[in-house]
Amino acid sequence: MTLDLELSGPTRSPASGDRPKQLVVLLHGVGADGNDLIGLAPYWNQALPEAEFVAPHAPFPCDMAPFGYQWFSLLDLKPESLVKGLQAAAPPLNAFLDRLLEDRQLPPSRLALVGFSQGTMMALHVALRRTPPVNCVVGYSGALFESGLASDIVARPPVLLVHGEADEVVPVQAMTAAKSALDQLGVPVQSAMRPELGHSIDMEGLGLGASFLADRFRDA
């Protein structure tokens, strides 16, 4: 499997009409593609008028459906297999982030990662091992894989986790476990449970994410 893949996906320019002063990279879930999350841009561009939104397609075709992409396979759910998948997808994602920052001449402090489901797993995996650190991470309906993290962690960007209490795909307990682990590692983390919400993002969650991103970029 080729790992030197060059990622690409849809983008949305800053609402200000100027050159971007911030970057928000949106990482989709399994079986989707960048078009799935670039739709967040219209909801967030008023709160983040100077941000460019970028939503890369994951590097590998989905192996559980005839369409869409995945960051790593979910056919084998053993923890060691999932960690290997995260490790394989990290280099192309990191290379993509490096190119974005270089092309736009922005420092990592102006970069935020936003993930949904498997995209949250990728965002946390990469952000905690990336230096200089990114500005922050927003994770919806995801999880944290801790294997090796205590020794690997080199960055502690602020994190917001949002999860539906009725999530039928990734149980909400995954969020509480992630928050506990991040707390123990000294990562500033906030969390919010959304009542009666399944594996999705609701308007309240979108608002929480927009406020968190705007506050973090304001402090950068």
Secondary structure, 3 states (H helix, E strand, C coil): CCCCCCCCCCEECCCCCCCCCEEEEEECCCCECHHHHHHHHHHHCCCCCCEEEECCCCCEECCCCCCCEECCCCCCCCHHHHHHHHHHHHHHHHHHHHHHHHHHCCCHHHEEEEEECHHHHHHHHHHCCCCCCCCEEEEECCCCCCCCHHHHCCCCCCEEEEEECCCCCCCCHHHHHHHHHHHHCCCCEEEEEECCCCCCCCHHHHHHHHHHHHHHHHHC
